[in-house]
């Protein structure tokens, strides 16, 4: 998936200023404990970005825009509002 597609999905860019090689990546929070993170820009090969669940072990990696879009839609539809 391209960086533009990552942005279209609503991922937020995070910049890291580690010297001498600053880099950035994107994150998308569904709910507390369910977050997606992309590969860092310095890890991207041939312009293809990947998305994975943050801190999942083993990793679950997605590379297709349509799959990530469907997963985000499915998960957000199932969020139950908190009761007061």
Backbone as numpy.savetxt, mean C-alpha at the origin, in Angstrom:
# Nx Ny Nz CAx CAy CAz Cx Cy Cz
2.05 -2.77 -11.10 1.20 -1.62 -11.10 2.10 -0.40 -11.10
1.63 0.66 -11.66 2.44 1.87 -11.77 2.29 2.74 -10.52
3.19 3.68 -10.37 3.09 4.62 -9.26 1.80 5.43 -9.36
1.42 5.80 -10.56 0.18 6.55 -10.76 -1.03 5.73 -10.29
-1.04 4.44 -10.55 -2.14 3.58 -10.09 -2.17 3.50 -8.56
-1.00 3.43 -7.93 -0.92 3.44 -6.47 -1.57 4.72 -5.95
-1.25 5.84 -6.58 -1.83 7.13 -6.17 -3.33 7.16 -6.41
-3.79 6.60 -7.52 -5.23 6.56 -7.81 -6.01 5.76 -6.78
-5.39 4.77 -6.19 -6.03 3.95 -5.16 -6.16 4.70 -3.83
-5.49 5.84 -3.71 -5.59 6.64 -2.49 -4.48 6.42 -1.49
-3.41 5.77 -1.90 -2.27 5.58 -1.01 -1.62 6.92 -0.72
-1.11 7.08 0.50 -0.43 8.31 0.91 1.08 8.11 0.88
1.76 9.09 0.32 3.22 9.01 0.19 3.88 9.34 1.53
4.93 8.56 1.85 5.75 8.79 3.03 7.20 8.95 2.57
7.79 10.06 2.91 9.18 10.34 2.54 10.10 10.06 3.72
11.18 9.35 3.46 12.20 9.06 4.45 13.48 9.76 4.02
14.07 10.51 4.92 15.23 11.33 4.54 16.54 10.76 5.06
16.64 9.45 5.05 17.89 8.84 5.47 19.00 9.23 4.50
20.03 9.80 5.08 21.17 10.21 4.25 22.09 9.02 4.02
22.72 8.86 2.94 22.75 9.78 1.80 21.71 9.46 0.73
20.84 8.48 0.99 19.89 8.02 -0.03 18.44 8.13 0.44
17.84 9.31 0.33 16.43 9.42 0.71 15.56 8.57 -0.22
14.43 8.11 0.31 13.52 7.29 -0.49 12.10 7.56 -0.02
11.13 7.00 -0.77 9.74 7.14 -0.37 8.98 5.86 -0.70
7.82 5.74 -0.09 6.92 4.61 -0.30 5.51 5.12 -0.03
4.52 4.26 -0.20 3.13 4.65 0.01 2.48 3.72 1.02
1.51 4.26 1.77 0.75 3.47 2.73 -0.74 3.72 2.55
-1.52 2.73 2.94 -2.99 2.83 2.90 -3.52 2.12 4.14
-4.23 2.85 4.98 -4.77 2.28 6.22 -6.24 1.95 6.00
-6.61 0.70 6.22 -8.01 0.28 6.16 -8.64 0.56 7.52
-8.13 -0.08 8.56 -8.51 0.13 9.97 -7.26 -0.14 10.80
-7.33 0.13 12.10 -6.19 -0.17 12.96 -5.80 -1.63 12.80
-4.53 -1.86 12.49 -4.02 -3.22 12.35 -4.12 -3.79 10.95
-4.78 -3.10 10.04 -4.87 -3.56 8.64 -4.39 -2.41 7.75
-3.11 -2.49 7.41 -2.47 -1.46 6.60 -1.77 -2.10 5.42
-1.74 -1.37 4.33 -0.97 -1.77 3.16 0.24 -0.87 3.04
1.32 -1.40 2.52 2.53 -0.63 2.25 3.06 -1.05 0.89
3.61 -0.09 0.15 4.20 -0.41 -1.16 5.69 -0.66 -1.01
6.26 -1.13 -2.06 7.71 -1.19 -2.13 8.23 0.26 -2.12
9.45 0.45 -1.71 10.06 1.78 -1.74 10.48 2.11 -3.17
10.53 3.40 -3.48 10.85 3.80 -4.85 12.21 3.27 -5.31
13.15 3.07 -4.39 14.46 2.57 -4.79 14.49 1.05 -4.94
13.35 0.38 -4.68 13.23 -1.07 -4.86 12.40 -1.44 -6.09
11.78 -0.44 -6.70 10.89 -0.67 -7.84 11.71 -1.08 -9.06
11.27 -2.14 -9.72 11.95 -2.61 -10.93 11.03 -2.45 -12.13
11.54 -1.88 -13.19 10.80 -1.67 -14.44 9.51 -0.88 -14.23
9.50 0.02 -13.25 8.33 0.85 -13.01 7.16 0.13 -12.38
7.36 -1.12 -11.93 6.29 -1.93 -11.35 6.34 -1.90 -9.83
5.34 -1.29 -9.23 5.22 -1.20 -7.78 4.45 -2.41 -7.25
4.75 -2.81 -6.02 4.00 -3.89 -5.38 3.40 -3.38 -4.07
2.35 -4.05 -3.63 1.65 -3.71 -2.40 1.58 -4.96 -1.54
1.78 -4.77 -0.23 1.66 -5.90 0.68 1.02 -5.45 1.99
0.54 -6.41 2.77 0.03 -6.12 4.10 1.23 -5.76 4.97
1.12 -4.68 5.71 2.19 -4.27 6.61 2.33 -5.30 7.72
3.55 -5.76 7.94 3.91 -6.68 9.02 3.31 -8.08 8.90
2.83 -8.47 7.75 2.35 -9.85 7.57 3.55 -10.78 7.42
3.44 -11.94 8.02 4.52 -12.90 7.93 3.92 -14.29 7.76
4.08 -14.91 6.62 4.87 -14.48 5.47 4.18 -13.37 4.70
4.94 -12.73 3.83 4.42 -11.62 3.04 3.31 -12.07 2.10
2.34 -11.18 1.92 1.28 -11.38 0.92 1.41 -10.20 -0.03
1.83 -10.45 -1.25 2.19 -9.38 -2.18 1.24 -9.33 -3.37
0.83 -8.12 -3.72 -0.03 -7.88 -4.87 0.71 -6.97 -5.85
0.54 -7.24 -7.14 1.20 -6.42 -8.16 0.22 -5.88 -9.20
-1.03 -6.29 -9.12 -2.03 -5.87 -10.11 -2.99 -4.86 -9.51
-3.16 -3.74 -10.21 -4.05 -2.66 -9.78 -5.45 -3.18 -9.46
-6.00 -3.99 -10.35 -7.38 -4.46 -10.20 -7.55 -5.30 -8.93
-6.54 -6.10 -8.60 -6.63 -6.93 -7.40 -6.60 -6.08 -6.13
-5.71 -5.10 -6.10 -5.62 -4.23 -4.92 -6.90 -3.40 -4.79
-7.40 -2.89 -5.89 -8.64 -2.12 -5.87 -9.80 -2.96 -5.35
-9.93 -4.19 -5.82 -11.00 -5.08 -5.37 -10.85 -5.40 -3.89
-9.64 -5.63 -3.44 -9.39 -5.96 -2.03 -9.74 -4.77 -1.13
-9.32 -3.58 -1.50 -9.65 -2.38 -0.73 -11.16 -2.20 -0.68
-11.83 -2.36 -1.81 -13.29 -2.22 -1.84 -13.97 -3.25 -0.95
-13.54 -4.48 -1.02 -14.13 -5.54 -0.21 -13.93 -5.27 1.28
-12.73 -4.93 1.67 -12.45 -4.70 3.08 -13.19 -3.47 3.62
-13.22 -2.40 2.87 -13.89 -1.19 3.37 -15.40 -1.37 3.44
-15.98 -2.21 2.59 -17.42 -2.48 2.66 -17.78 -3.24 3.93
-16.85 -3.98 4.50 -17.12 -4.82 5.66 -16.80 -4.14 6.98
-16.37 -2.90 6.96 -16.08 -2.19 8.20 -17.38 -1.91 8.93
-17.45 -2.38 10.14 -18.66 -2.19 10.95 -18.47 -0.92 11.80
-19.41 0.00 11.73 -19.28 1.22 12.54 -19.26 0.87 14.03
-18.49 1.62 14.78 -18.42 1.40 16.23 -19.73 1.80 16.88
-20.16 0.98 17.82 -21.38 1.28 18.58 -21.04 2.22 19.73
-21.94 3.14 20.01 -21.72 4.07 21.14 -22.33 3.53 22.40
